[in-house]
Each structure stands twice: as C-alpha cells, then as structure tokens.
Amino acid sequence: MISLFSAKIVAQPFADILSFNCQTFSSSYKDSNHWKNKTDDYFLNLFLPKQFKNGNTLLIRLNSELLNATIKPDSSYSSRLSSVSMPLGMKFVSKNKKWETVALVIPKVASDFKNKINPYDYQLGGIFIENYVVNSDLKIKAGLYYNREAFGDFYVPLVGVDWRVNDRINFYGILPTNYKVEFNLIRNKLYTGLNFKSFTRSFRLSAKDNKDYVRYDEMQVKLFVDCFVAPKILVFGEVGYSIGKSPWQYTYNTKDVTALNPLFTAVKSYPTFNIGVAYRVRLDLKKKEEAATN
C-alpha cells in the first residue's frame, strides 16, 4: 500500500486491502475562552492490486473521508464535509528488478454535498514515484505529487528512503507527507513507533456558502501501536499532536480567509487520537515465507 494525502499512496512493508479508522480532536478557538471545535474524521479505504507475471502491478484504490465538526457548547453550529477518490495506475518493474516506477491518476470529488455534484466539486491529480532498489533491505525514492485543489494547483516534491535495519526495526515512507519509524515489539504481532504526517486537502462548499472552500493543513507527530488480533486482522491506535494550520474557510476563487462560518477559523494546536481496523498483509512476512519454501 502507499499513503499520501487523501490518495493514500506511500510505499511501506504492508498492504491494507480494507481499512477503516476514525481520528478525533477537540481544540479551543484562539479568539475565545469558552468555545471549542470538536471534529471527528472518518476514513474508509479499499485496495485492489493485480500483479502480473512480469512483476508489474495494476493499482486500484477507493478512498473516502467524512469530516464531522461541531462547536461546543453551542452544537447548533455543525458541518459535514466529504470526499471520494479513486486512484488508478500501475507499478512497473524493470527487468533487473532494480527500478520500480509508480504512476497514478487520481480523480476526486470533495464537497459538503448540499447541492448536486457539479464541476466545482471535482479535483484531478496524480503521482509519479521512481524507486531504486539498492538491495532487499534498502530502497531510495523520489517523485512528485500534484492535485488541482479548490485553491489551485498543488505540487509536492517527494523523497524517501525505506530501510529495513533488521527484523525488528523499519524506516519507511515519503517526505514531506508521511514517514514512520517502526519497531516490532512482539515478533510479527505487535508493532509500535513514531509517525510524521503532513496532510493537505480542500472541500468545496455549496451555493448557500457562495461556493467558498475549506482548506485543511494538518501536520502531526504521533505514536502508533499496531496489533494483529488474528491472521491479517489488525487493530491500531495513534496518539499525537497536530501543529498544522486549522481548517479555514476561503472566499471562492481567491486565497482570502473569510469569517462567515465560525467552524472554520483559527484554533489552537491540539492533541489527536486515532483508532481503526484493517485487513493487512505484511509484505515482509510474505517474502520470508517465500524464501523458506525455496
């Protein structure tokens, strides 16, 4: 699986075929001592890879996000934002197995869905990543992410190193978007470590809100725990801190912040909590099984 922005595209030593998780946070507004923004963020992801005899792999994903936000103690202020994307592409492997090229197109719809879906809600992006496989334990990566966000063209250069230090320690991911240091505490069952995540996305609002848009810029540092409760069935949790910009509402076709909705205004940095479940295939374990049978 790969995890990048809402497209979930970043190389790692496992593949989540199906996953669901909920991230939640509560934070006080910078200009108020009484009101708080309470946000619950739900993710559902499906991954359908198809590997061919030559090593190339067809990559098909379906990703969805639902953001519910309310103001406490006055819960009459609430908002629901959603997105659905379908990254589609290929991973190409060179004959000598030293080079791997990942290319995807990412169509997406992101909106409050209060009106019928229209061209304002559409986004289109893509990812190109070139991987050089030094050996079975080390991979170097570079590439580019692009998306046509509600605020305009969004480009992110990508670099990364996947390094399997030993059977217990793994470094993997792509900067500046998602990078993990992973420790296997109980062999092949319990994993923990640190995760850095930078996540930007935007949602179009309805005509009632002048077709403005909401931009989220999350930058998080988290401690994570992954535990297999059955073969390939994983439960996971994360606790961390977000130091990114809060969700802000911007005027249509500009980069000017508007104060029309108190839900989308400056909040203080906040702790985050995330729990989820996944059907996960550890690729590093699969390689060990294949080596043992050869």
C-alpha positions as CSV (number, residue, x, y, z in Angstrom):
1,M,0.0,0.0,0.0
2,I,1.1,3.5,-0.5
3,S,-0.1,6.6,1.9
4,L,0.0,10.0,0.5
5,F,-2.6,12.8,1.2
6,S,-6.1,11.7,0.6
7,A,-4.9,9.3,-2.2
8,K,-3.1,7.0,0.3
9,I,-0.1,6.4,-1.9
10,V,3.3,5.8,0.1
11,A,5.5,2.7,-0.1
12,Q,5.5,0.6,3.1
13,P,6.2,-3.0,4.1
14,F,2.5,-4.0,4.2
15,A,-0.8,-3.7,2.2
16,D,-4.1,-2.8,3.7
17,I,-6.7,-4.4,1.5
18,L,-9.5,-2.9,3.5
19,S,-9.3,-0.4,6.4
20,F,-11.5,1.9,8.5
21,N,-10.4,4.4,11.1
22,C,-11.6,7.4,13.0
23,Q,-9.5,10.4,14.0
24,T,-10.8,12.8,16.6
25,F,-9.7,16.1,18.1
26,S,-11.1,19.0,20.2
27,S,-9.5,22.4,20.4
28,S,-10.3,25.9,21.7
29,Y,-10.5,28.8,19.4
30,K,-7.7,31.3,19.5
31,D,-10.1,34.2,20.0
32,S,-12.4,32.6,22.5
33,N,-12.0,31.1,26.1
34,H,-15.3,29.2,26.0
35,W,-16.0,27.6,22.6
36,K,-14.3,24.5,21.3
37,N,-14.2,22.9,17.9
38,K,-14.9,19.1,18.1
39,T,-14.1,17.2,14.9
40,D,-14.4,13.5,14.0
41,D,-12.7,12.4,10.8
42,Y,-13.6,9.0,9.3
43,F,-11.7,7.2,6.6
44,L,-12.7,4.1,4.6
45,N,-10.2,2.6,2.1
46,L,-10.2,-0.3,-0.3
47,F,-7.2,-1.6,-2.2
48,L,-7.4,-4.0,-5.2
49,P,-3.9,-4.8,-6.7
50,K,-3.4,-7.2,-9.5
51,Q,0.2,-8.4,-10.1
52,F,1.2,-9.8,-13.5
53,K,3.8,-12.4,-14.3
54,N,6.4,-9.8,-15.3
55,G,6.2,-8.2,-11.9
56,N,4.1,-5.2,-13.0
57,T,1.1,-4.4,-10.8
58,L,-2.2,-2.8,-11.5
59,L,-3.2,-0.5,-8.7
60,I,-6.8,0.3,-8.0
61,R,-7.9,2.1,-4.8
62,L,-11.1,3.6,-3.5
63,N,-10.7,6.2,-0.7
64,S,-13.4,8.1,1.2
65,E,-13.3,10.6,4.0
66,L,-16.1,12.1,6.2
67,L,-15.4,15.1,8.5
68,N,-18.0,16.0,11.1
69,A,-17.4,19.2,13.0
70,T,-19.4,20.9,15.8
71,I,-18.9,23.8,18.2
72,K,-19.3,23.2,21.9
73,P,-21.2,24.2,23.9
74,D,-23.4,25.6,21.1
75,S,-23.9,22.4,18.9
76,S,-26.2,24.3,16.6
77,Y,-23.0,25.1,14.6
78,S,-22.1,21.9,12.7
79,S,-20.6,20.9,9.4
80,R,-20.1,17.8,7.3
81,L,-17.5,17.6,4.6
82,S,-16.8,14.5,2.4
83,S,-14.6,13.3,-0.3
84,V,-14.3,10.2,-2.6
85,S,-11.3,9.4,-4.8
86,M,-10.3,6.5,-7.0
87,P,-6.5,6.4,-7.6
88,L,-5.8,4.2,-10.6
89,G,-2.4,3.4,-12.1
90,M,0.5,0.9,-12.4
91,K,3.7,-0.1,-10.8
92,F,6.3,-1.0,-13.4
93,V,9.3,-3.1,-12.5
94,S,12.5,-3.2,-14.6
95,K,13.9,-6.5,-15.9
96,N,16.8,-6.4,-13.4
97,K,14.3,-5.6,-10.6
98,K,16.4,-2.5,-9.6
99,W,13.9,0.1,-10.7
100,E,10.3,0.5,-9.8
101,T,8.1,3.2,-11.3
102,V,4.7,4.1,-9.8
103,A,2.3,6.3,-11.8
104,L,-1.3,7.0,-10.8
105,V,-4.2,9.3,-11.9
106,I,-6.4,10.4,-9.0
107,P,-9.9,11.7,-9.8
108,K,-11.7,13.1,-6.7
109,V,-14.9,14.7,-5.6
110,A,-14.7,16.8,-2.4
111,S,-17.6,18.9,-1.1
112,D,-20.2,19.4,1.6
113,F,-22.7,17.7,-0.9
114,K,-25.5,20.1,0.0
115,N,-26.1,20.6,-3.8
116,K,-25.9,18.2,-6.6
117,I,-22.4,17.3,-7.6
118,N,-21.1,19.8,-10.1
119,P,-17.7,20.8,-11.7
120,Y,-16.8,23.0,-8.7
121,D,-16.6,19.7,-6.6
122,Y,-14.2,17.9,-9.0
123,Q,-10.5,17.6,-8.4
124,L,-7.9,15.8,-10.5
125,G,-4.4,14.8,-9.5
126,G,-1.7,12.3,-9.9
127,I,1.5,10.8,-8.5
128,F,4.8,9.8,-10.1
129,I,7.4,8.0,-8.0
130,E,10.7,6.4,-9.1
131,N,12.2,3.8,-6.8
132,Y,15.7,2.5,-6.9
133,V,16.1,-0.9,-5.1
134,V,19.6,-1.0,-3.6
135,N,19.0,-4.4,-2.1
136,S,16.3,-6.3,-0.3
137,D,16.6,-4.0,2.8
138,L,17.1,-0.6,1.2
139,K,15.1,1.4,-1.3
140,I,15.5,5.1,-2.4
141,K,12.6,7.0,-3.8
142,A,11.8,10.4,-5.4
143,G,8.8,11.8,-7.2
144,L,6.1,14.4,-7.5
145,Y,2.5,14.7,-6.3
146,Y,0.0,17.0,-8.0
147,N,-3.6,17.9,-7.3
148,R,-5.9,20.5,-8.6
149,E,-7.3,21.7,-5.3
150,A,-10.1,24.1,-4.7
151,F,-7.4,26.7,-4.0
152,G,-5.5,26.0,-7.2
153,D,-2.6,23.8,-8.4
154,F,-0.9,22.0,-5.6
155,Y,2.6,20.4,-6.2
156,V,4.7,18.5,-3.7
157,P,8.2,17.1,-4.5
158,L,8.7,13.7,-2.8
159,V,11.8,12.0,-1.4
160,G,12.1,8.9,0.8
161,V,14.2,6.0,2.0
162,D,12.9,2.6,3.0
163,W,15.4,0.9,5.2
164,R,14.9,-2.4,7.0
165,V,17.6,-2.2,9.6
166,N,16.9,-5.7,11.0
167,D,13.9,-8.0,11.8
168,R,12.7,-5.6,14.4
169,I,13.3,-2.0,13.1
170,N,11.9,-0.4,9.9
171,F,12.1,3.1,8.5
172,Y,9.7,3.8,5.6
173,G,7.6,6.4,3.9
174,I,7.9,9.6,1.8
175,L,8.7,13.1,3.0
176,P,7.2,15.6,3.5
177,T,3.9,13.7,3.6
178,N,4.2,10.5,5.7
179,Y,7.2,8.8,7.4
180,K,7.4,6.1,10.0
181,V,9.9,4.6,12.3
182,E,8.6,1.1,13.2
183,F,9.6,-1.3,16.0
184,N,8.4,-4.9,16.1
185,L,7.9,-5.5,19.9
186,I,6.4,-9.0,19.7
187,R,7.6,-10.8,16.6
188,N,5.1,-10.5,13.7
189,K,2.3,-9.5,16.1
190,L,2.8,-6.2,17.9
191,Y,4.4,-3.1,16.2
192,T,4.9,0.4,17.6
193,G,6.8,3.5,16.6
194,L,6.7,7.2,15.6
195,N,4.8,8.6,12.6
196,F,5.2,12.1,11.0
197,K,2.3,13.1,8.8
198,S,1.6,16.2,6.7
199,F,-1.8,16.2,5.1
200,T,-3.4,18.9,2.9
201,R,-6.8,18.8,1.3
202,S,-9.7,21.1,0.4
203,F,-13.5,20.8,0.1
204,R,-15.9,22.9,-1.9
205,L,-18.9,24.4,-0.1
206,S,-22.4,24.8,-1.5
207,A,-24.0,27.7,-3.3
208,K,-25.5,28.8,0.0
209,D,-21.9,29.5,1.2
210,N,-21.0,31.3,-2.1
211,K,-19.1,28.2,-3.4
212,D,-16.3,29.1,-0.9
213,Y,-13.9,26.3,0.1
214,V,-12.4,24.9,3.3
215,R,-8.7,24.0,3.4
216,Y,-7.2,21.6,5.9
217,D,-3.4,21.7,6.6
218,E,-2.6,19.0,9.2
219,M,1.0,18.4,10.4
220,Q,1.1,15.7,13.0
221,V,3.7,13.8,15.1
222,K,2.2,10.6,16.5
223,L,3.0,7.4,18.5
224,F,1.3,4.4,16.9
225,V,0.5,0.8,18.0
226,D,-0.4,-1.9,15.6
227,C,-1.6,-5.3,16.9
228,F,-2.7,-8.4,14.9
229,V,-5.6,-10.0,16.8
230,A,-5.9,-12.7,14.1
231,P,-4.0,-13.6,10.9
232,K,-4.1,-10.5,8.7
233,I,-6.7,-8.8,11.0
234,L,-5.2,-5.7,12.6
235,V,-6.4,-3.2,15.2
236,F,-4.4,0.0,15.5
237,G,-4.3,3.2,17.5
238,E,-2.4,6.5,17.4
239,V,-2.0,9.4,19.8
240,G,-0.1,12.6,18.9
241,Y,-0.1,16.3,18.4
242,S,-1.1,18.5,15.4
243,I,1.0,21.6,14.8
244,G,-0.5,22.5,11.4
245,K,-3.0,25.2,10.4
246,S,-6.6,24.7,11.5
247,P,-9.4,24.3,8.9
248,W,-10.1,27.7,7.4
249,Q,-12.7,28.9,5.0
250,Y,-11.6,30.9,2.0
251,T,-13.6,33.1,-0.4
252,Y,-14.4,31.5,-3.8
253,N,-11.6,31.7,-6.4
254,T,-9.3,33.5,-4.0
255,K,-6.8,32.8,-1.2
256,D,-8.6,35.3,1.2
257,V,-9.8,33.9,4.5
258,T,-13.4,34.6,5.3
259,A,-15.1,34.6,8.7
260,L,-18.6,33.6,7.5
261,N,-18.6,30.3,9.4
262,P,-17.2,30.1,13.0
263,L,-16.5,26.3,12.4
264,F,-13.7,27.2,10.0
265,T,-11.5,29.6,11.8
266,A,-8.3,29.6,13.8
267,V,-8.0,27.1,16.6
268,K,-5.1,26.3,18.9
269,S,-2.7,23.4,18.2
270,Y,-4.3,20.2,19.6
271,P,-3.8,16.5,20.5
272,T,-5.2,13.9,18.2
273,F,-6.4,10.4,18.7
274,N,-7.0,7.7,16.0
275,I,-8.3,4.2,16.1
276,G,-9.0,1.7,13.4
277,V,-9.1,-1.8,12.0
278,A,-7.6,-3.3,8.8
279,Y,-7.2,-6.4,6.8
280,R,-3.4,-6.2,6.4
281,V,-0.9,-8.3,4.5
282,R,2.7,-7.8,5.8
283,L,4.8,-8.0,2.7
284,D,8.0,-8.5,4.7
285,L,6.5,-11.7,6.2
286,K,5.4,-12.9,2.7
287,K,9.0,-12.6,1.5
288,K,10.2,-14.7,4.4
289,E,7.6,-17.4,3.7
290,E,8.6,-17.4,0.0
291,A,12.3,-17.7,0.9
292,A,11.6,-20.6,3.3
293,T,9.9,-22.6,0.6
294,N,12.7,-22.1,-1.9
